[in-house]
């Protein structure tokens, strides 16, 4: 028997999210080292999708994740830094961000019901 701990199974959603974070980290490293920009990568992805139309996903399924404003990028970087600082794994981070989303939605519902 192996001495390695048994690994819990992961849902497709968890695996996809984990994969997304890993790719996002690689993109950050490439950009920080000045090897390419996020726009370069977006252009390459668009080109590859054109070459393989059977693998093409409709543009409306996923927003362009790498075309963010500087403010959005800064906020995301700050959030990731806080999550990493507190040692949160991808599942914990996702659960926390889902809670934050629910709080924001509740706030939006409350403000829609009031007038200023």
N, CA, C and O of each residue as an XYZ file, in Angstrom:
464
protein
N       0.824     -1.197      0.000
C       0.000      0.000      0.000
C       0.865      1.255      0.000
O       1.979      1.271      0.523
N       0.335      2.268     -0.582
C       1.037      3.538     -0.672
C       0.901      4.313      0.633
O      -0.118      4.218      1.317
N       1.930      5.078      0.974
C       1.890      5.914      2.171
C       1.214      7.260      1.916
O       0.986      8.038      2.842
N       0.892      7.527      0.631
C       0.259      8.796      0.317
C      -1.165      8.810      0.857
O      -1.856      7.792      0.827
N      -1.611      9.989      1.362
C      -2.992     10.066      1.847
C      -3.969      9.909      0.694
O      -3.703     10.343     -0.427
N      -5.111      9.279      0.984
C      -6.136      9.099     -0.034
C      -6.699     10.465     -0.407
O      -6.996     11.287      0.460
N      -6.836     10.690     -1.678
C      -7.312     11.974     -2.184
C      -8.829     11.935     -2.311
O      -9.398     10.989     -2.856
N      -9.476     12.983     -1.797
C     -10.913     13.091     -1.954
C     -11.234     13.309     -3.423
O     -10.467     13.929     -4.158
N     -12.380     12.788     -3.835
C     -12.778     13.028     -5.223
C     -13.187     14.484     -5.381
O     -13.534     15.163     -4.415
N     -13.136     14.937     -6.604
C     -13.411     16.333     -6.890
C     -14.509     16.371     -7.953
O     -14.477     15.606     -8.917
N     -15.475     17.264     -7.771
C     -16.530     17.399     -8.764
C     -15.956     18.036    -10.028
O     -14.876     18.625    -10.015
N     -16.703     17.903    -11.110
C     -16.277     18.520    -12.354
C     -16.162     20.030    -12.189
O     -15.235     20.651    -12.711
N     -17.111     20.618    -11.458
C     -17.073     22.064    -11.220
C     -15.825     22.450    -10.436
O     -15.155     23.425    -10.777
N     -15.506     21.689     -9.383
C     -14.313     21.991     -8.585
C     -13.045     21.838     -9.421
O     -12.125     22.650     -9.319
N     -13.002     20.794    -10.247
C     -11.829     20.572    -11.097
C     -11.681     21.705    -12.112
O     -10.574     22.167    -12.389
N     -12.809     22.141    -12.658
C     -12.779     23.230    -13.637
C     -12.296     24.517    -12.987
O     -11.474     25.234    -13.558
N     -12.802     24.813    -11.795
C     -12.399     26.026    -11.090
C     -10.921     25.955    -10.713
O     -10.192     26.938    -10.847
N     -10.489     24.795    -10.244
C      -9.082     24.627     -9.893
C      -8.205     24.841    -11.122
O      -7.177     25.515    -11.054
N      -8.620     24.265    -12.238
C      -7.883     24.430    -13.489
C      -7.841     25.896    -13.901
O      -6.811     26.386    -14.365
N      -8.968     26.598    -13.729
C      -9.031     28.018    -14.083
C      -8.021     28.815    -13.258
O      -7.308     29.660    -13.800
N      -7.955     28.549    -11.948
C      -7.019     29.280    -11.088
C      -5.577     28.995    -11.488
O      -4.736     29.894    -11.481
N      -5.292     27.735    -11.839
C      -3.934     27.388    -12.241
C      -3.545     28.113    -13.529
O      -2.428     28.616    -13.653
N      -4.470     28.163    -14.482
C      -4.200     28.866    -15.735
C      -4.036     30.359    -15.477
O      -3.140     30.997    -16.030
N      -4.908     30.916    -14.630
C      -4.807     32.342    -14.299
C      -3.453     32.651    -13.658
O      -2.856     33.690    -13.939
N      -2.970     31.757    -12.804
C      -1.661     31.959    -12.161
C      -0.544     31.927    -13.204
O       0.383     32.735    -13.147
N      -0.630     31.008    -14.144
C       0.382     30.942    -15.201
C       0.368     32.211    -16.060
O       1.422     32.727    -16.433
N      -0.805     32.695    -16.361
C      -0.929     33.932    -17.140
C      -0.291     35.084    -16.372
O       0.432     35.894    -16.952
N      -0.554     35.157    -15.076
C       0.045     36.219    -14.252
C       1.565     36.154    -14.291
O       2.232     37.177    -14.445
N       2.111     34.942    -14.152
C       3.566     34.785    -14.163
C       4.137     35.242    -15.509
O       5.124     35.977    -15.552
N       3.512     34.804    -16.603
C       3.988     35.207    -17.937
C       3.945     36.723    -18.112
O       4.867     37.325    -18.662
N       2.850     37.333    -17.630
C       2.724     38.786    -17.774
C       3.735     39.520    -16.887
O       4.367     40.479    -17.330
N       3.887     39.072    -15.642
C       4.837     39.731    -14.724
C       6.269     39.645    -15.223
O       7.067     40.556    -15.003
N       6.595     38.540    -15.900
C       7.944     38.383    -16.432
C       8.107     39.100    -17.770
O       9.184     39.077    -18.365
N       7.040     39.732    -18.236
C       7.105     40.494    -19.472
C       7.154     39.637    -20.722
O       7.546     40.120    -21.785
N       6.762     38.377    -20.617
C       6.813     37.487    -21.772
C       5.617     37.663    -22.699
O       5.712     37.403    -23.898
N       4.494     38.104    -22.143
C       3.313     38.378    -22.964
C       2.316     39.170    -22.119
O       2.475     39.326    -20.909
N       1.297     39.656    -22.793
C       0.223     40.360    -22.085
C      -1.019     39.474    -22.089
O      -1.084     38.484    -22.817
N      -1.985     39.835    -21.283
C      -3.242     39.095    -21.270
C      -3.939     39.223    -22.622
O      -4.596     38.286    -23.078
N      -3.796     40.378    -23.257
C      -4.387     40.561    -24.584
C      -3.732     39.622    -25.589
O      -4.418     39.064    -26.445
N      -2.394     39.436    -25.496
C      -1.705     38.479    -26.379
C      -2.322     37.096    -26.244
O      -2.595     36.426    -27.240
N      -2.538     36.677    -25.008
C      -3.105     35.354    -24.771
C      -4.538     35.263    -25.288
O      -4.929     34.242    -25.854
N      -5.310     36.307    -25.101
C      -6.681     36.326    -25.596
C      -6.678     36.198    -27.119
O      -7.494     35.470    -27.685
N      -5.769     36.898    -27.772
C      -5.672     36.827    -29.234
C      -5.297     35.416    -29.697
O      -5.838     34.919    -30.685
N      -4.381     34.783    -28.989
C      -3.964     33.418    -29.338
C      -5.127     32.443    -29.155
O      -5.349     31.566    -29.990
N      -5.863     32.602    -28.063
C      -7.029     31.739    -27.817
C      -8.049     31.908    -28.943
O      -8.585     30.923    -29.449
N      -8.316     33.153    -29.333
C      -9.264     33.420    -30.426
C      -8.788     32.770    -31.715
O      -9.586     32.199    -32.459
N      -7.495     32.855    -31.981
C      -6.924     32.252    -33.191
C      -7.063     30.729    -33.155
O      -7.432     30.117    -34.157
N      -6.770     30.116    -32.007
C      -6.890     28.667    -31.885
C      -8.344     28.211    -32.032
O      -8.611     27.158    -32.610
N      -9.274     29.000    -31.512
C     -10.692     28.652    -31.657
C     -11.117     28.692    -33.119
O     -11.929     27.874    -33.552
N     -10.572     29.641    -33.883
C     -10.899     29.722    -35.310
C     -10.352     28.516    -36.063
O     -10.988     28.023    -36.995
N      -9.174     28.038    -35.662
C      -8.548     26.893    -36.333
C      -9.281     25.587    -36.034
O      -9.267     24.663    -36.847
N      -9.915     25.514    -34.880
C     -10.619     24.286    -34.490
C     -12.068     24.623    -34.140
O     -12.428     24.680    -32.964
N     -12.892     24.846    -35.156
C     -14.276     25.270    -34.898
C     -15.087     24.264    -34.091
O     -16.014     24.659    -33.383
N     -14.763     22.970    -34.178
C     -15.510     21.981    -33.405
C     -15.283     22.153    -31.903
O     -16.091     21.686    -31.100
N     -14.202     22.813    -31.519
C     -13.916     23.050    -30.102
C     -14.347     24.439    -29.666
O     -14.113     24.841    -28.526
N     -14.971     25.164    -30.565
C     -15.361     26.553    -30.277
C     -16.515     26.594    -29.293
O     -17.512     25.892    -29.459
N     -16.375     27.409    -28.282
C     -17.428     27.647    -27.297
C     -18.029     28.997    -27.627
O     -17.289     29.945    -27.890
N     -19.350     29.113    -27.623
C     -19.946     30.424    -27.921
C     -19.386     31.514    -27.013
O     -19.188     31.299    -25.818
N     -19.137     32.673    -27.590
C     -18.559     33.798    -26.842
C     -19.381     34.159    -25.618
O     -18.837     34.650    -24.628
N     -20.684     33.922    -25.675
C     -21.554     34.321    -24.574
C     -21.484     33.385    -23.378
O     -21.968     33.731    -22.301
N     -20.891     32.205    -23.543
C     -20.825     31.257    -22.434
C     -19.916     31.773    -21.329
O     -20.273     31.740    -20.151
N     -18.744     32.246    -21.716
C     -17.786     32.755    -20.742
C     -17.376     34.166    -21.138
O     -17.078     34.412    -22.307
N     -17.353     35.098    -20.186
C     -16.853     36.425    -20.523
C     -15.348     36.367    -20.755
O     -14.693     35.407    -20.350
N     -14.816     37.357    -21.383
C     -13.378     37.409    -21.618
C     -12.680     37.640    -20.280
O     -12.667     38.766    -19.783
N     -12.100     36.597    -19.690
C     -11.578     36.724    -18.329
C     -10.331     37.570    -18.209
O      -9.998     38.027    -17.115
N      -9.628     37.790    -19.321
C      -8.363     38.489    -19.216
C      -8.433     39.932    -19.706
O      -7.409     40.609    -19.800
N      -9.645     40.405    -20.019
C      -9.786     41.782    -20.486
C     -10.502     42.588    -19.422
O     -11.694     42.871    -19.536
N      -9.778     42.947    -18.408
C     -10.339     43.671    -17.280
C      -9.756     45.077    -17.220
O      -8.675     45.344    -17.746
N     -10.492     45.964    -16.571
C      -9.953     47.302    -16.356
C      -8.841     47.199    -15.314
O      -8.729     46.195    -14.610
N      -8.036     48.229    -15.227
C      -6.967     48.232    -14.227
C      -7.539     48.144    -12.818
O      -6.962     47.489    -11.950
N      -8.678     48.806    -12.589
C      -9.309     48.757    -11.271
C      -9.752     47.328    -10.955
O      -9.527     46.833     -9.851
N     -10.386     46.667    -11.932
C     -10.836     45.286    -11.724
C      -9.648     44.362    -11.449
O      -9.704     43.514    -10.558
N      -8.576     44.533    -12.223
C      -7.388     43.710    -12.008
C      -6.820     43.922    -10.613
O      -6.423     42.963     -9.951
N      -6.779     45.177    -10.161
C      -6.248     45.491     -8.820
C      -7.111     44.850     -7.746
O      -6.587     44.262     -6.800
N      -8.437     44.956     -7.880
C      -9.339     44.362     -6.892
C      -9.147     42.844     -6.857
O      -9.070     42.257     -5.778
N      -9.070     42.212     -8.016
C      -8.877     40.759     -8.068
C      -7.539     40.377     -7.446
O      -7.463     39.422     -6.673
N      -6.488     41.115     -7.777
C      -5.177     40.837     -7.178
C      -5.232     40.950     -5.657
O      -4.669     40.116     -4.948
N      -5.916     41.989     -5.154
C      -6.036     42.181     -3.701
C      -6.823     41.035     -3.054
O      -6.446     40.538     -1.993
N      -7.913     40.623     -3.700
C      -8.714     39.511     -3.164
C      -7.879     38.238     -3.116
O      -7.873     37.537     -2.104
N      -7.170     37.934     -4.212
C      -6.334     36.729     -4.239
C      -5.241     36.782     -3.171
O      -4.933     35.770     -2.542
N      -4.665     37.952     -2.972
C      -3.627     38.096     -1.942
C      -4.192     37.802     -0.557
O      -3.544     37.134      0.249
N      -5.400     38.300     -0.276
C      -6.026     38.054      1.033
C      -6.343     36.574      1.195
O      -6.089     35.999      2.254
N      -6.895     35.952      0.159
C      -7.204     34.520      0.242
C      -5.932     33.708      0.487
O      -5.918     32.800      1.318
N      -4.863     34.042     -0.246
C      -3.593     33.337     -0.057
C      -3.001     33.604      1.323
O      -2.455     32.702      1.957
N      -3.113     34.846      1.784
C      -2.577     35.223      3.099
C      -3.214     34.385      4.204
O      -2.559     34.036      5.186
N      -4.490     34.066      4.035
C      -5.204     33.299      5.048
C      -5.182     31.799      4.767
O      -5.839     31.028      5.466
N      -4.437     31.387      3.756
C      -4.240     29.976      3.473
C      -5.484     29.251      2.993
O      -5.634     28.052      3.229
N      -6.369     29.959      2.328
C      -7.605     29.337      1.864
C      -7.356     28.572      0.573
O      -6.703     29.070     -0.344
N      -7.889     27.344      0.513
C      -7.760     26.573     -0.716
C      -8.863     26.985     -1.685
O      -9.695     27.831     -1.358
N      -8.871     26.388     -2.879
C      -9.819     26.817     -3.907
C     -11.267     26.592     -3.480
O     -12.132     27.418     -3.768
N     -11.533     25.488     -2.800
C     -12.914     25.217     -2.367
C     -13.367     26.244     -1.324
O     -14.473     26.778     -1.413
N     -12.522     26.512     -0.352
C     -12.860     27.502      0.675
C     -13.026     28.882      0.052
O     -13.942     29.622      0.411
N     -12.145     29.228     -0.875
C     -12.213     30.529     -1.544
C     -13.517     30.659     -2.319
O     -14.185     31.691     -2.262
N     -13.868     29.609     -3.039
C     -15.107     29.634     -3.818
C     -16.317     29.804     -2.908
O     -17.205     30.603     -3.205
N     -16.362     29.068     -1.813
C     -17.485     29.179     -0.882
C     -17.579     30.594     -0.307
O     -18.671     31.151     -0.196
N     -16.444     31.165      0.055
C     -16.435     32.521      0.602
C     -16.911     33.537     -0.440
O     -17.721     34.413     -0.135
N     -16.404     33.415     -1.666
C     -16.799     34.356     -2.709
C     -18.272     34.196     -3.080
O     -18.926     35.173     -3.445
N     -18.802     32.972     -2.990
C     -20.240     32.773     -3.218
C     -21.048     33.487     -2.134
O     -22.086     34.084     -2.418
N     -20.565     33.423     -0.891
C     -21.238     34.138      0.203
C     -21.209     35.644     -0.049
O     -22.214     36.328      0.144
N     -20.077     36.150     -0.472
C     -19.952     37.577     -0.775
C     -20.928     37.951     -1.887
O     -21.573     38.997     -1.820
N     -21.039     37.107     -2.902
C     -21.984     37.351     -3.988
C     -23.416     37.429     -3.486
O     -24.191     38.282     -3.919
N     -23.763     36.529     -2.568
C     -25.124     36.556     -2.006
C     -25.358     37.841     -1.207
O     -26.445     38.417     -1.258
N     -24.353     38.279     -0.480
C     -24.469     39.524      0.295
C     -24.669     40.706     -0.655
O     -25.501     41.576     -0.397
N     -23.917     40.737     -1.739
C     -24.053     41.823     -2.717
C     -25.444     41.789     -3.348
O     -26.069     42.834     -3.529
N     -25.932     40.587     -3.684
C     -27.267     40.463     -4.261
C     -28.335     40.958     -3.286
O     -29.278     41.638     -3.690
N     -28.190     40.620     -2.011
C     -29.155     41.094     -1.016
C     -29.125     42.620     -0.935
O     -30.175     43.259     -0.870
N     -27.948     43.193     -0.938
C     -27.825     44.644     -0.907
C     -28.475     45.290     -2.123
O     -29.123     46.330     -2.012
N     -28.296     44.665     -3.283
C     -28.909     45.205     -4.505
C     -30.423     45.142     -4.415
O     -31.111     46.077     -4.824
N     -30.954     44.031     -3.875
C     -32.415     43.912     -3.721
C     -32.948     44.961     -2.767
O     -34.005     45.547     -2.999
N     -32.220     45.191     -1.705
C     -32.667     46.176     -0.706
C     -32.675     47.573     -1.310
O     -33.620     48.335     -1.106
N     -31.618     47.913     -2.057
C     -31.554     49.264     -2.634
C     -32.574     49.461     -3.740
O     -33.029     50.584     -3.958
N     -32.948     48.395     -4.446
C     -33.988     48.517     -5.471
C     -35.345     48.821     -4.818
O     -36.210     49.443     -5.434
N     -35.519     48.387     -3.590
C     -36.781     48.596     -2.906
C     -36.888     49.949     -2.213
O     -37.927     50.271     -1.638
N     -35.811     50.747     -2.264
C     -35.825     52.058     -1.619
C     -35.643     53.153     -2.656
O     -35.140     52.912     -3.754
N     -36.052     54.344     -2.298
C     -35.823     55.495     -3.173
C     -34.996     56.517     -2.418
O     -35.064     56.616     -1.193
N     -34.222     57.267     -3.165
C     -33.370     58.294     -2.551
C     -33.773     59.647     -3.023
O     -33.176     60.644     -2.620
